[in-house]
Amino acid sequence: MYCTHCAYELDEHKVEMKQSSYANIEGEIKEDTKVAYICPRCGHLIKSDLDEKEVKSLSQAAHAQVQRGRNYFATGMGSFSIGVIGAVIAILFFFLAKKPSNHYVLVTTCAEFYVFIALTVLSVILLAVGGTNIFRGLTTKKKYETLLKDINNRTFVQ
């Protein structure tokens, strides 16, 4: 189920496995009793039967989530690119740390070696953050584009 306000996807099966909603209802439960949930992100009501206005609101929220996925992807690509450039420069400093006066043996007490270590650590961090944001952006974008396709084809069922 999706929140019509923020497009948060709520897995009602996981919620019901933790604590059944029917056990919390006092009195008699009929077959047509419907359970509604509260969105943990925005606090709005999530229900199953949506009218046209609520589907339109869900579509707008899904478009915002697609844009958020694109922003994650762009941020990730920027971090990843800077990480790759930093790694290349770190490799160059590694080779500069091999001094010709020492018969091209690695000297660990020179400034070039310290720059190599600093750039290597920075580039690994940027590559990890960039890869995570790229993956996050692609999955978010794909998920909500599929939702929008279902809404446009009138095959979406909450």
Secondary structure, 3 states (H helix, E strand, C coil): CECCCCCCECCHHHHHHHCCHHHHCCCCCCCCCCCCEECCCCCCEECCCCCHHHHHHHHHHHHHHHHHHHHHHHHHHHHHHHHHHHHHHHHHHHHHCEEHHHCCEECCCCHHHHHHHHHHHHHHHHHHHHHHHHHHHHHHHHHHHHHHHHHHCCCCCC
